[in-house]
Amino acid sequence: MTHRLPSVSAISCFIVLGWLTAAHAVTFEVKNGNSTCIKADISANFTITYNSTTNVTKTVVVPLPESAVVGNGSSCGDSPALQASFGDGHSLDLVFSSDGHIYRVANLNLTYNLSDNATFPGSSSKEIMVLTTNTSGIAAQLNTTYRCMSSSSVSLGGPGVTVTFFDIRLQAYMPSANLSTNETICSADIPSTTAAPTTTPITSTTPVTPTNPERGNYSVENSTSACLLARMGLQLNLTYLSRNQNKTVVAIRNVVPSRMVASGSCESTTATLQLTGDLANLTFMFTLNSTTKKYQLSALNMSASWDDMRDPFKVSNSSLQYMQGTLGRSYMCNIEEVFPVVSTFSLNTFDLQVQPFGVHDNQFGPADVCPMQKDNMLVPIIVGASLAGLVLIVLIAYLIGRKRSHAGYQTI
């Protein structure tokens, strides 16, 4: 059950307890007998707002302490769980799920005890609060270690309550007691790159173009319903240095929706869709102009690590202007669109419909059609209008001809 925070006054203060950040990552291991199912090194801060007895809003930053231990709520099984217990009745729970290809934190729960006066001095409530979210953004390919050194914050359903992770390495559904040396890296750790000069001659082979990709359904949810919707077939077009062929090759690969896990976040003017899979990791970042009420895809990150790649493939571009739509409406394109990201990577979309803002009742709004589709629609309209005009001209000529032929006969 999720409890709401009590109402607060407009006066507020900010309290930092102990440290601004934890000095070291805390190590946890969940075992079933002699078998390990979860292992994690986690650094985290908890920012919590509460109401004091003096009717003052207070905000505390509570780091995950090194004294935190594996709690009784931890377990192995189909949905393994890690409970990190600390202090006087506080805990962080990570509950995992897997589809056989990807594992992710399906539920993230924070429990904190407002009667702990050392942590929440002068709290007007003595409740034990339980907040939860299913959009942690933590997902990785099975049998790999999830790694994220960058800071990322997750909202937990109540105003002013967030968990900020940094310097985190973890793995669930472990085949052995040691973290895998193969890693799934979070998109925030992928640096922005531009095409660098290279002395390697680019002699690419002609790629084999696959059939159109399967259309996938993806969504990002807030505390109550979907806040971002996307339906699209995705195709990756990238140029990389082949380990086997020892030359630069061009590859076109279809994304399989069933092997991708969607996560992300929604804010008032920004929305992010993260797709994590065994083929590649993709992060779409949309921005909304609050003045014009127009949105667009403004940034795209992509990373891949295939066996044939000499080096991991990582690209990013934060100056895009694609998929432009209107607040409350979706962007739709039923024909193939090619979105160049950098010189070595472009994303091809098929049967695309996306809406990152103003989603209601988990349904797409009316569609803004892509310019290419509008142009394609004009051709049959023009041809049809031309044919209709030609038929009309022929009909008029026929009627005039009949009238003249009748006028040539005299009545006797």
Beta strands, then each sheet from edge to edge (+ up, - down):
strand 1: 12-16
strand 2: 26-32
strand 3: 35-51
strand 4: 57-63
strand 5: 69-70
strand 6: 81-86
strand 7: 90-98
strand 8: 102-113
strand 9: 128-133
strand 10: 139-141
strand 11: 145-148
strand 12: 152-155
strand 13: 162-172
strand 14: 183-185
strand 15: 215-221
strand 16: 226-241
strand 17: 248-254
strand 18: 260-266
strand 19: 270-277
strand 20: 281-289
strand 21: 294-304
strand 22: 313-317
strand 23: 322-326
strand 24: 330-333
strand 25: 337-342
strand 26: 345-355
strand 27: 367-369
sheet 1: 1+ 4+ 3- 2+
sheet 2: 1+ 4+ 3- 13+ 11- 14-
sheet 3: 1+ 4+ 3- 13+ 12-
sheet 4: 5+ 6- 7+ 8- 9+
sheet 5: 5+ 6- 7+ 8- 10+
sheet 6: 15+ 16- 17+
sheet 7: 15+ 16- 26+ 24- 27-
sheet 8: 15+ 16- 26+ 25-
sheet 9: 18+ 19- 20+ 21- 22+
sheet 10: 18+ 19- 20+ 21- 23+
end
